[in-house]
Amino acid sequence: LSSLPSTLLFVTHDRAFLTRLAKRILEIDRGQLFDWSCDYPTFLKRKEIALHAEEKQQALFDKKLAIEEVWIRTGIQARRTRNEGRVRALESLRRERSARRERTGTVTLQTSDADRSGKLVAEARHVSFSRGERFIVRDLTTTITRGDRVGLVGPNGSGKTTLLRLLLGQLEPDAGTIRLGTNLEVAYFDQLREQLDPDRSVFDSIADGMDFVEVGGNTMHVNGYLNNFLFPSDRARTPVRALSGGERNRLLLARLFTRTFNVLVLDEPTNDLDIETLDLLEAMLTEYSGTLLVVSHDRAFLDTVVTSTLVFEGAGRVNEYVGGYTDWLRQRTPEAPAAPVAPAKRAEPVVVPNRAAKKKKLTFSETKELAGLPDRIDALEQERTGLYGSLADPVFTRDGAALLQATSRIALLDTEIGTLTDRWEALENIAGQS
């Protein structure tokens, strides 16, 4: 896709994909469309600045509204002398406040840890498993111990879920042995979401009809717990069949985290999750002290949460690598080299004329350009710093057009500064050689 000469418009929650391809971000936030003329990492930084400025502006607004509400409720003497213009201003403040669309909350994740398992979780020795004539796993030997965080990587249909079931003792291998550890309490997040009854409501899916759940040692009402997963009370009675893919994922996570476990198995947990929920799930998993087995195609997710990777590399071969997805790319065996080619005749050395080897010197105009480049770069950097400061101004951020204009100008400044810096370095190198 990056090599295509055409315009590319795409929707994705894959942060690695976004980082590789996106040069401009269109964001929908509370019914408004924002145009960020930058790549994804830069968008994250600028968005954080804009949200911080918005929070400050809203805090000032709410403080003013609270003062006016106190004033309108003062005694009879104040009501007799009430300033009608001030009353109209208060009514305007109330309308503005009621029309404000708050940011959607963020998912709150908390695990209920069981007692520790034994040191051994699962041990596979020369395990093979096939479907008909096709090998899914061939001669796999691996050991998973308490606290390991293992990712499973491979193409769709390669057998990742089958390997999970083998390691959990749910399938018998055709050859070899699998030994499970002691005191294992497994929580399983399944790829096909088979643990959700489509005819039950969101509320009943959490605690099997009970009104309260216990999470992390705390007792919570189911409605309050569902709010942590972005299900408001009016959504709690919705049947599961009416939920979107992302909502089903959040509901399954909510159901999962009411259980106690010391082995957590996640089969494609990141499908349909929004980026904010992905970030929070990653943060929770990095703090999780039990054993983790996870199947995912999300490269950024794997790099963050796993410490070793089992990779399906064809014909039933499953190899183990230290680290996450990026670490596997670095460690994997390169493709076999092509057949050797007969060496060509040794070429005679080429004699380079002295005039071609002569060092280049700066022309008069280039010398003048080099002298002025630092000031030009400095001026642009100062302008960029000033614009970043404006983005933190609550008054400025209320003007959507001005905000878009500022972010677009910052993107242009970034490009121009980079171009001028490259030019300055090139001229400096020539000047240093002459």
N, C-alpha and C positions, 0 to 999 in steps of 0.2 A: 504493500500500500504506500509506503514512503517513497517509492520510486515512480508512482503514477504522476503524470503531468496534470491531471485533472483535480478539481476541487473535491475534497472528501468531507462528508458530514456524517458523524457517527455518534451513537449513544452507547455508553459503556460504564460499568462500575469497576472495570479492570484498571487498576492504577498504573501498572507497568505499561499497559497498552496506551493509556492516556499520556504517560510521560514520554513514550517513544514517538508518538505521532502528532499529538495536539500542538498547534501553534497559536490557537485562539480558543477560548472557552466561552460558550453561551450557557449561562446558568439561569434556571428558573427557581426563584426563591419567593415564596408567599405571593404568588400570582404576578410577580414582576419578572421581566427578562433583563438580565444584566450581561453586558458584552465585555469580556476581559480579553484584551488583545495581548495575550502572553501564553507561555506554556503552563503545564499543570503545576509544577513545583512553585513557580512564581505566583500563580493564582492562589495557592494555599496561603502564602505569606500575605498577599494583598487582601485576601478575604478576611484573614484574622484581624488585620488592621482596621478594615471597614466595620467588622462586627464589634470590635472594641469601641470604636467611635460611636456606633449606633447605641450601644449600651449606655455610654456616658450621656448622649443626647436624650435618651429616653428617661434616664434617671433624673436629669434636670427637669424634663417636662413633667414627670410624675410628682416631683417635689413642688413645682409651681401649682399643679392641679390640687394637691393636698392643701396647700396654703389657701387657695381660693375656696375650696370646699369648707374649710374651717370658718372663713370669713362669712360665707353665705348663711352659716348656721348660728351666727352670733345673736346676741339678745335683741330685744325690741327696739332699742335706741339705734342700733346699727341698721336695722331693717328700714326705719323711718328715713334715714339719711343715705340709703343705699344708692350707689352710683349705677344708673341703668346701663351705662356703657360697660362697666365692669361685669354686670350680670350677663350681658350679651357675650362678652369675652369668655366668661366661664362656660356658658352653653356651647360656645365654639370649641373650647378645650375638651368638654365632655364628648362632643361628637367625634373629634379627632381621636380621642382615646378609645372610644368604642369601635372605631373603624380600624384601629391598629391590628394588624395580623401578627401575632407573636410567632417567633420561630418555633418550628416543631421541636419538641423535646428530644433528648437523646436517650437511647436505651441504657438502662442501668442493669449491669450484669453482676451477679453474685453467685458463687458456687456453694454447695453444701457438701463439704468433704466428708467421706467415710473414714473409718479407721485405715491405717496404712496397710497396704498389701504386703505379701512377702517380697523378698528381694527379687526373686524370679517372677516375671509376668508370663512370658511365653518363650519356649525354646523349640526351634524347628531344626531337625537334622535330616538332610538329604531328602527333603520333601518334594514330591512330584504330584501333579494333579492335571487331569486332561478331560476334555469334553469330546468324546468320540476320538477322532484321529488327531485332534488339535491339542497341543500342550498349552495349558494355562501357566503352570509353574513347573519348572524342571530343575530338580536337584538343588533346592534352596536350603541353605543352612544359615541361621541367624538366631541371635538371642536378644530378647527385649527384657530389660530389667526395670525395676521401680524408678520412676522419674524420667525415663527416656521419652523423647518427643520425636516420633517417627512420622515422616511424610511418605505417601505412596504416590508415585508419578508414572503416568503412561497414557497412551492414546485411549480414546473412548472404546470400550469393548475389549480392552486388553486383559481384564481380569482383576482389577484392583479390589473391587468389592468381594470377589471370590477369595482373594488372598486374606482379606480382613476376616472373613468367616472361617477360613482355615486356622488363622492365628488365634481366634477366639474359641476354637473347638466346636464350631457349629457345623463344620464339614470334616469328613474323614479323608485324609490324603490317600491317593492310590499307592504311594510308596513313601517310605520314610516315616518319621515319628514327630509328633508335636506334644510337648509336655507343658501343661499350664501350671502356674504358681498357685499359692494359697491365699485365701482371704481376698479374692478378687470381687469387687463390686463394679460391674460394667454399666456405663450409660452410653446408649447407642443413638446417634443422630443419623437416620437412614436417608439415603439418596432419594428414594421414591416417596418419602413422606408417608409411609404406610402406617405409621403410628398414630395418625390423625383420622378420626372417624368423620367423614364429610357430613353426616347427619346431625352431629352434636354441635352445640354452640361453642363459641370461643371460651365463654365462662366455664362451661362444663368440661371442656377439654383439659383444663389446668389441674383441677383437684377432684375430678370424678364426681362433680355435683356438690362438694363441700364448699363452705363459704370462706374458709381460711386455709392458708398454706404456711408451712414453716420453711424459711430460707435463711441459711447462714445462722441458725440459732434464734432467729426472730420470727414471730408470728405476724402475718399480714393478711388483710382481707384480699380476696381474689381480685376485686376491682382495682385496689391500690397496686397490687402486684402487676396487673395487666397494664396499668398506666406506665410502669417502668419500661414496658415494651411497646409503648406508643399505641395502645388500644384504649381509647376513651370509654367511659361507661356506656354510652349509647352504642358502641361497637361490640361490647362484650356479649350481647345476645345474638350476634350475627352467626348464622351457620357457617361451618368451616368451608363448605363448598362455594360460598360466595366470596371468599378471600382471594386476594391476588397472590402471585407466587412469593413476593417479598413478605407479605403478611403471614403466609403459611410458614415461611422460614422463621420469622420472629416468634410465632406461636409455638412452633416446635422447640425453639431454644428456651422459651419461657417454661414449657412443660418439662424439658430436660433438666433445667436448673432447679426444679423443685425436688429432684431425686438426690440421694446421697450416692457418691461413687468415688472410686479411687483409680479407675481406668476410664478415660473418656475417648470414645470412638466417634469421629466426625467424618461422615461420607458426603462430600461436596457441600459443606456448610455455607459456603460463600455465594451460592447461586441466588441471585435476585436480592441480595442484601445491599442496602445503600452504603455509600462510602463511610459515612459517620458510624454506622453500626459495625462495619468491618473494622474500623479503627478501635472501637471499644471492645469488640470480641478479641482482637489481637492483644489488647492491653490485659484483658482478663486471663487469657491463656498463658501469657508470659509470667503471670503471677501464680498460676495453677501449679501445685506441688506434686500432683499425681502423675500417672502415665498417660501419654497422649498418642493416639493413632489418628492420622488425618489424611483423607484423600481430597486433593484439590487441584484445580488447574490455575488457581490464582498465584502467580509467581511471587508477588510481593508478600502475600499472606504466608506462603511457605518459608520464604527467606526470614520472616520475622519470628515464626513460632516453632519451627522444628530444628532439631540438632543433628538428625541423620535422615537419609532419604533412601527408600527402596524404589528402584527404577526398573520398569518393564522395558527391556531392550530387544524384544523380538524373539520368536521361537521358544517362548517359555523361560527365557533367561531373565532373572531378577537379580540385579546387582545392588549392593549397598554402598552408599557414599556418605562421608562425613559432611554435615552442614545441610543447607537448603538447596533451592533450585539453582541459584547462581553458582553455588559451590559445586554442584553436580556438573554444570556446563564447563567449569574450569577443570574438573578432574577426569571427565569421561575420556575413554580411549579414542583418539582420532581415527578417522576412516583409514583403511589400509591404503598405502601409497600405490599409485598406478604402476603398471609393469615397467621395469627399467628400460630406458631408451639407450641405444648405442651412443657412446660419446662422440660428439662432433669433433672434427679436426680442430686442433688448437689454432686459434686465430693469431695472426701477426699483431704485435703491439701497434697501437695507433699513435702516431706522433702528432701532438697538439701544437700548432703554431704558437709562438710566444705571444702574438697579439691577442689570441683567444684567451690565454691565461692571464692576461693583464687585469689587475684588480680594477673594479669599477669605482668611479668617484662620483660624488654628488654634483649635480649641476648647480648653477647659481639659484635657479628657482626652487630646486629641491632643498638646498641649504636654508633658504628663506622659509619654506614650508615647514621644515623640521623645527626651526626656531619658534614658530607660532603654534605648533600643535599642542604643547602642554597647556597653554592658556585656553585654547579652544576646548580641550577635554575637561579642564577644571571648571570652566563656565557651564558646560553641559551637566557635569556632575552636581554642581551647586543647584542648578535648576531642578534636577531630578530629586535632590534632597528636599528642596522646598515643596515639591508636589507630594512627596511622601508625607511631609508634615501636614499638608492640607487634608490628606485623607484621614487624618486623626482628628480633624476639627468637626465637632458635631453639627455645626451650622452648615458646613460645606457638604457633608454627606447627605443632608436632606435634599439637596439639589441633585436629582438623578442625572440630568444632562451634564452638569458640571463634573460629577463623579466619573461618568463615562469618558468625558473629554480628557480629564486628568489621567485616567488609566491608559487611554490611547496614546497620550503624549509621552507618558513614561515608557511605554513599549517602543516608541520611535526613538526616544533618547537612548534606551538600552542598545538599540541597533546601531545608532550613530556613534555612540561612545566606543562600542566594540570595533567598528570599522576604523575610526580614527586611531584607536590604540594599536591595532594591527599595522596601520600605515606608519605610525611613529616608531614602532619596533623595527619595521623593515628598513626605514631610513637610518635609524640608529645603528643597525648592523652594518650597513654600507659605510657609514661615517667611521665606524670603528675599524673597518678593514683598510681604509685608505690612509 
